[in-house]
Amino acid sequence: MTDLTNIKLYATQPHACSYLPGEEATSIFVDPNQTITPELYSALSERGFRRSGKHIYSPHCHTCSACIPARIPVQVFRQNRRQRKCWNRNQDLTVSIVRSIDSPEHYQLYARYIAARHSDGDMFPPSEEQYSGFLTSEWGVTAYLEFRHQQRLIAVAVADRMNDGYSAVYTFYDPDEEKRSLGMFAILWQIAMTAEEHLSHVYLGYWIKQCQKMRYKSEYRPLELLIDHRWLRMN
């Protein structure tokens, strides 16, 4: 088991919460000078930490505990009716893993997605510097999944390979392809990829019951939530 007792953690200053209006947020993050190995990254993920660019962090708010780490146990996951329709609807797509998304084609898709879907968020307006810093490949564990329709790029999913599964870091897609539910399809693909590699979990980040944008995660059943340092299963 990886020893985490000597890891230095730092706290951010309180700032406005991106998910819950009127709340203040504080995060703790791993010392940027810490050497990160795939084993350490996996151990931290199992304890509820996430990655943003090269930073590994976890919410640590003084007055709120709404952010709950969530993961899907892929061996017992079963698609519901809506997910089956999404899966079947997108069988005309070609999915491949590429080594890099550092190209104008990828960035332009990202910029269109942020402008259309997250113009009220911290990532707007998008920039190439912010894009490369946020979705950079770190520690040799990152897989980039391209989703193409007749060679046209319509979605990208960024996933990190853990010891026990994959962490779904981020997905962006063509906002004109709303009917395809590409965000859902990207998660379903990562579930299938994880199961095919005989791994156990897809990490979804934080589930926030009060936040409409985060509620979709509870559609994946069973879902495991990290509560009081224990992963508990929701059926």
C-alpha positions as CSV (number, residue, x, y, z in Angstrom):
1,M,0.0,0.0,0.0
2,T,1.3,3.5,-0.9
3,D,2.3,5.6,2.1
4,L,0.5,8.9,2.1
5,T,1.6,10.1,5.5
6,N,4.5,12.2,4.2
7,I,2.6,14.0,1.5
8,K,2.5,17.8,2.0
9,L,-0.9,19.4,1.4
10,Y,-1.6,23.1,0.9
11,A,-4.9,24.9,1.1
12,T,-6.3,27.6,-1.2
13,Q,-7.8,30.8,0.0
14,P,-11.6,30.7,0.3
15,H,-13.3,31.7,-3.0
16,A,-16.8,31.7,-4.5
17,C,-18.0,28.1,-5.2
18,S,-18.4,27.2,-8.9
19,Y,-21.3,24.8,-8.2
20,L,-23.4,26.2,-5.3
21,P,-24.4,29.9,-5.3
22,G,-23.7,31.7,-2.1
23,E,-21.2,29.1,-0.8
24,E,-17.4,29.6,-0.3
25,A,-15.0,26.9,-1.4
26,T,-11.6,25.8,-0.2
27,S,-9.4,23.1,-1.8
28,I,-6.4,21.2,-0.5
29,F,-3.8,20.3,-3.1
30,V,-0.7,18.1,-3.2
31,D,2.7,19.9,-3.0
32,P,3.5,20.8,-6.6
33,N,7.1,19.7,-5.9
34,Q,6.0,16.2,-4.9
35,T,7.1,13.5,-7.3
36,I,3.9,11.9,-8.6
37,T,4.1,8.3,-9.7
38,P,1.1,6.3,-11.2
39,E,0.9,4.4,-7.9
40,L,0.7,7.6,-5.8
41,Y,-1.8,9.1,-8.1
42,S,-4.0,6.0,-7.9
43,A,-3.8,5.9,-4.1
44,L,-4.8,9.6,-3.9
45,S,-7.7,8.9,-6.4
46,E,-9.0,6.1,-4.2
47,R,-9.1,8.7,-1.4
48,G,-11.2,11.1,-3.3
49,F,-8.6,13.4,-5.0
50,R,-8.9,14.6,-8.5
51,R,-6.5,16.1,-11.1
52,S,-6.8,19.4,-12.9
53,G,-3.8,19.9,-15.2
54,K,-0.7,18.9,-13.1
55,H,-2.4,19.7,-9.8
56,I,-4.1,17.0,-7.6
57,Y,-6.7,18.4,-5.3
58,S,-9.7,17.7,-3.1
59,P,-12.5,20.0,-1.7
60,H,-11.9,21.0,1.9
61,C,-14.7,23.5,2.6
62,H,-15.3,24.5,6.2
63,T,-19.0,24.9,6.1
64,C,-20.1,22.5,3.3
65,S,-19.5,18.9,2.5
66,A,-21.7,18.7,-0.7
67,C,-18.9,17.4,-3.0
68,I,-18.8,13.6,-2.7
69,P,-16.3,11.5,-4.7
70,A,-18.1,9.1,-7.0
71,R,-17.1,6.0,-9.0
72,I,-18.8,3.3,-11.0
73,P,-18.1,-0.4,-10.2
74,V,-17.9,-1.5,-13.9
75,Q,-18.2,-5.3,-13.4
76,V,-21.8,-4.9,-11.9
77,F,-22.8,-1.8,-13.9
78,R,-25.9,-2.3,-16.2
79,Q,-27.1,0.3,-18.7
80,N,-30.5,1.7,-18.1
81,R,-33.0,2.3,-21.0
82,R,-31.8,5.8,-21.7
83,Q,-28.1,4.7,-21.7
84,R,-28.9,1.7,-24.0
85,K,-30.5,4.1,-26.5
86,C,-27.5,6.4,-26.3
87,W,-25.1,3.5,-26.9
88,N,-27.0,2.2,-29.9
89,R,-27.5,5.7,-31.4
90,N,-23.7,6.2,-31.5
91,Q,-22.6,3.0,-33.1
92,D,-21.8,4.9,-36.3
93,L,-18.9,6.6,-34.5
94,T,-15.3,5.6,-34.7
95,V,-13.5,5.7,-31.4
96,S,-9.7,5.7,-31.1
97,I,-7.0,6.5,-28.5
98,V,-4.5,9.1,-29.6
99,R,-1.3,10.3,-28.0
100,S,-2.0,14.0,-28.1
101,I,-4.8,16.5,-28.5
102,D,-2.4,19.4,-29.1
103,S,-3.7,20.5,-32.4
104,P,-5.9,23.3,-33.8
105,E,-8.7,20.7,-34.6
106,H,-8.9,19.7,-31.0
107,Y,-8.6,23.1,-29.5
108,Q,-11.3,24.6,-31.8
109,L,-13.7,21.9,-30.7
110,Y,-12.9,22.6,-27.1
111,A,-13.4,26.4,-27.6
112,R,-16.8,25.9,-29.3
113,Y,-17.9,23.6,-26.4
114,I,-16.9,26.0,-23.7
115,A,-18.5,28.9,-25.4
116,A,-21.8,27.0,-25.9
117,R,-22.0,25.1,-22.7
118,H,-20.0,26.9,-20.0
119,S,-20.0,30.6,-20.8
120,D,-21.0,31.3,-17.2
121,G,-18.1,29.3,-15.8
122,D,-14.4,29.7,-14.8
123,M,-13.1,28.3,-18.1
124,F,-14.8,31.1,-20.2
125,P,-13.5,32.6,-22.3
126,P,-11.3,29.7,-23.5
127,S,-7.7,30.2,-24.4
128,E,-5.0,27.9,-25.8
129,E,-2.9,28.3,-22.7
130,Q,-5.7,27.4,-20.4
131,Y,-6.6,24.4,-22.7
132,S,-3.1,22.9,-22.7
133,G,-2.7,23.5,-19.0
134,F,-6.0,21.9,-18.0
135,L,-5.9,18.9,-20.3
136,T,-2.1,18.2,-20.3
137,S,-0.9,14.6,-20.2
138,E,0.7,14.0,-16.8
139,W,2.8,11.2,-15.4
140,G,2.4,8.9,-18.4
141,V,-1.1,7.7,-17.5
142,T,-3.4,9.8,-19.7
143,A,-5.4,8.4,-22.7
144,Y,-7.1,10.7,-25.2
145,L,-10.2,9.2,-26.8
146,E,-11.3,10.7,-30.1
147,F,-14.9,10.2,-31.3
148,R,-15.3,10.8,-35.0
149,H,-18.3,10.6,-37.4
150,Q,-17.1,10.0,-41.0
151,Q,-13.7,11.3,-40.0
152,R,-15.1,14.5,-38.5
153,L,-14.0,15.0,-34.9
154,I,-17.1,15.5,-32.7
155,A,-15.9,14.6,-29.2
156,V,-12.9,14.1,-27.1
157,A,-12.6,12.3,-23.7
158,V,-9.6,12.6,-21.4
159,A,-9.1,9.7,-19.1
160,D,-6.3,8.8,-16.7
161,R,-5.3,5.1,-16.1
162,M,-5.4,4.2,-12.5
163,N,-4.2,0.9,-10.8
164,D,-7.9,-0.2,-10.5
165,G,-9.5,1.6,-13.4
166,Y,-9.8,5.0,-15.2
167,S,-10.5,8.5,-14.0
168,A,-12.8,10.4,-16.3
169,V,-11.0,13.7,-16.3
170,Y,-13.0,15.7,-18.9
171,T,-15.1,15.4,-22.0
172,F,-15.8,18.0,-24.6
173,Y,-17.9,17.7,-27.8
174,D,-19.6,19.4,-30.7
175,P,-22.5,21.4,-29.2
176,D,-24.4,20.9,-32.5
177,E,-24.6,17.2,-31.8
178,E,-26.8,17.5,-28.8
179,K,-29.1,14.6,-29.8
180,R,-26.3,12.1,-29.6
181,S,-25.7,12.7,-25.8
182,L,-22.0,12.5,-26.3
183,G,-21.1,13.2,-22.7
184,M,-23.1,10.1,-21.7
185,F,-21.6,8.0,-24.6
186,A,-18.1,9.0,-23.6
187,I,-18.7,7.7,-20.0
188,L,-20.3,4.5,-21.4
189,W,-17.3,3.9,-23.6
190,Q,-14.9,4.4,-20.7
191,I,-16.9,1.9,-18.7
192,A,-16.7,-0.6,-21.5
193,M,-12.9,0.0,-21.9
194,T,-12.4,-0.4,-18.2
195,A,-14.3,-3.7,-18.1
196,E,-12.4,-5.0,-21.2
197,E,-9.1,-4.4,-19.4
198,H,-10.5,-6.3,-16.3
199,L,-10.3,-3.2,-14.1
200,S,-12.8,-2.4,-11.5
201,H,-13.8,1.3,-11.5
202,V,-14.4,4.5,-13.5
203,Y,-13.9,7.5,-11.3
204,L,-16.4,10.3,-12.1
205,G,-15.1,13.1,-9.8
206,Y,-17.5,14.8,-7.4
207,W,-21.3,14.2,-7.2
208,I,-23.2,17.2,-5.8
209,K,-26.8,16.5,-5.1
210,Q,-27.8,20.2,-5.0
211,C,-26.1,21.0,-8.4
212,Q,-28.1,20.2,-11.5
213,K,-25.0,19.9,-13.7
214,M,-23.6,17.1,-11.4
215,R,-26.8,15.1,-10.9
216,Y,-26.3,13.1,-14.1
217,K,-23.7,11.0,-12.3
218,S,-26.4,9.3,-10.2
219,E,-27.8,7.8,-13.4
220,Y,-25.0,5.3,-13.4
221,R,-26.0,2.5,-11.2
222,P,-24.8,1.1,-9.0
223,L,-22.7,4.1,-8.0
224,E,-20.2,4.2,-5.2
225,L,-19.8,7.3,-3.0
226,L,-16.9,8.0,-0.7
227,I,-18.5,8.9,2.7
228,D,-16.6,9.1,5.9
229,H,-13.5,7.6,4.2
230,R,-15.5,4.5,3.0
231,W,-16.8,3.7,-0.4
232,L,-20.5,2.9,-0.1
233,R,-22.6,1.5,-2.9
234,M,-25.9,3.1,-4.0
235,N,-28.1,0.7,-5.9
